[in-house]
Amino acid sequence: MIIGKFWAAFRSQLNKLANLFWEADPIAQMRYEYDSAVEQLKEGRKGLEMYRGLVERVGRQVKENQAHCQRLEAQAKAYLKAGERGTAAKFALELQKAKQQQAENEQQLGVHETAYQNNLKKIQHANEKLIDVREKIQKYDAELRMSEAEAEVAKLSESFDMNVTTDFGQIEQVIKQKIDTNRGAARVAADLSQKGLAEIAAEERVEGVMAEEALKDLEVQLGMRTPETAKAPEAARDLGPAVEKQTR
């Protein structure tokens, strides 16, 4: 009685442990069951192959008996035509025994052939079932993975609130402020870089006019130009709009 209770308690604990494994990874359990069924099917196929060999052997015996009966019948006819009735009778008796053996072999062949076909159908049916199971495992595996991913995304969307009150939102605001400050500094630098460009351009134009005048003076000194050709209006015209505005 005590041993029976102990065994029942032990079995219940084993059942709980098995249930934990089943719930932890049901797809792995399905694959294990599928692999076990495949191994059983392989063993069944080997047995069926051996059984088919027996059927083939019985079939060969039937064919050999048929040929033997045909030879005995031909010999009996030949001795009967030759008037050797005693010898013909011996062949006729042997033929009778051979036909009885042939009938038994044919009956045995029919039984074995029927049994083989039945077992073949069972294995074919089991193979089709295994194909269905394999497809279901692939389908359930994909659906399970997808559902797990969807559950994770759902949890993430709940905990990942993108508003300003969260730490992430506050950090985002700080980053945006830094970006605005950096862009403001860049704009100020660009605006300051434009300051004084007009004065620099005017100075460059004045220096150009002075250089042209110096060149004309050198040309006069070298006799390449007369003083009359080197007149002020031409120099004034070279000063450009800024210089002309100052002279007016």
WOZI-V915454 format. One line per field, one symbol per residue. phi: phi as a letter, one per 30 degrees, with the letter a starting at -180 (. if undefined). burial: b if it has 9 or more other ideal C-beta (glycine too) atoms within 8 Angstrom, else e. A space follows every 50 residues. Layout:
# WOZI-V915454
phi->???
burial->???
This chain:
# WOZI-V915454
phi->.dddddddddddddddddddddddbddddddddddddddddddddddddd ddddddddddddddddddddddddddddddddicdddddddddddddddd dddddddddddddddddddddddddddddddddddddddddddddddddd dddddddddcdccdddeddddddddddddddddddddddddddddidddd ddddddddddddddddedddddidaddddccdeddddddieddddddd
burial->eeeeeeeeeeeeeeeeeeeebeeeebbebbbebbeebbeebeebbeebee bbebbeebbebbeebbebbeebbebbbebbeeeeeeebeebbebbeebbe bbeebbebbeebbebbeebbebbeebbeebeebbebbeebbeebeeeeee eeeeeeeeeeeeeeebeebbebbeeeeeeeeeeeeeeeeeeeeeeeeeee bbeebbebbeebbeebbebbeeeebeeeebeeeebbebbeebbbeeee
